[in-house]
Amino acid sequence: MADFPITERIPSDLATLLERFFDVARQDIESMRAALDNADFDELVRLGHTVKGTGSGYGFKAMGPIGHAIEQAALARDPEGVLQGVDTLRHYLDTVQVEFED
């Protein structure tokens, strides 16, 4: 696991979107937990892939590898690996530091 907190440099024009971004990311965590409870690995693959792309698209570079790990664990039907990835994502979202760049 990476050292936390991580500082991410985000384009300043995305500042107004970050509250919604974090809300959606936390909803994704809840969706992942529900999918894990139901052993819905196809949904977990989709959600992991979404986290990977969305996080990177907003400049949250560390979310790419976390989402990829969730996606790969889901493809392997590895519930413990998925849970570890989900917990890492939650911790990342709770601790990430944002610096805005012009």
N, C-alpha and C positions, 0 to 999 in steps of 0.2 A: 504494500500500500504506500502511496506517496505521502510525503510529509505534508501535514496540514497545519495552519491554513495556507492555502495557495493564493497568490495575488495574480489576478487576471487583469490585463489591460484591455479595456473595452472602448470602442469608438464612442465619443461623447454623444453622437446623434442617436445612440440606442438607449440613452439614460432614461427616457420617459417610458420605455418598453420593459424595463427590468422588473418592475413589480409584477407585471403580468407574466413575464418569463418565469420568475421564481414560483409564482402560484401554479402555473401549468406544470412545471417540473416536479413540484411536490404532489400534485394530483397524479402525475405519472408514477410516482413512487407508490402511492396508494393502489393504483391500477395494477402495478407489478406485484404487490403483495397479494391482491385478490387473485390475480392470475396464478401466482405460485400456490396459493391455497387450493386452487382448482386444477393444478397440474396442467395449465393451459400454456404449454411451451411455445406454441405458435404465436400467441399473443405476446409472450415475453420476448421472442425474437423481434417482433415488430416494435415493441416498446424500446428495447435496447438499441435497435437501429435508429429509431426516432431521437432518442437521447443523444446518440453519437452525432447525428447530423445537425440537430437543432442547437445543441450546445456549441459545437464548432462554428456554426453559422453566426452565432451571437458573439463569438470571441472567447467563449469559455473553453479553451483548448483542452483542459484536463478532462472535460466531460466526454471527449471523443474516446479515449482509451477505456473509461469507465463503461460507457455505453457498449463499446465493442466487447468488453469482458462479459457483460450481461448477455449480449446477443450470442456470443460463443458458448457460454454456459447453457443457455436455453437450447441451442442447437444440439448440444451434447446431452440434453435432458438431465442436467446436473442441478438439482434443486439447491444444494448447499453452495455451489458456485454462484448461482443466481442470487441467493440471499446475501452472500458476501458482497456481490456487486451492488445490490440495492442498498445495503448498509453503507458501503463506501460512497455511493451517490448521495445519500442522505447527509452523511457527515460532511462531504464536500459542499453541498448547498448550505449547510448550517455554518460553515466556517470560511468560505471563500471571501477574499477581500477584493474589492473592485477599485481599480484606478481608471479614470477616464483619460483618454488621449484625444487630442484634437484632430 
